[in-house]
Amino acid sequence: MISKDEQILNLLGLAMRAGKLVLGTAPTLAAIRGQKVSLAFFPSDGGASQAKKLADKSSFYNVRLVQDYTKQQLTDAIGVNRGVFAVADHGFSRKIKQLISEKERN
């Protein structure tokens, strides 16, 4: 059976191929400010000041910020060397949030 983490990372890969990810720090912050996304990712091994900036923006605009994965895991999942990105699709966001909730309950 595939773990919840693997399912989440696989969904990120699908979202990337479908063109539903906003890649990079500045575009992600702009998408959060413009309320075009409801789910953002930041690597667990990313910089503290950038993490704080993203966390503050995310909480202000009610965007779920996920920091459960390393930069390497995120890069492997989406196939592009980007640590900061957001999911710009309601369906992908909803499914990933559901998997995260299930993972947290276990």
Helices and strands as residue ranges (DSSP letters): H 4-17, E 21-23, H 25-33, E 39-41, H 48-60, E 64-66, H 71-78, E 85-87, H 90-105
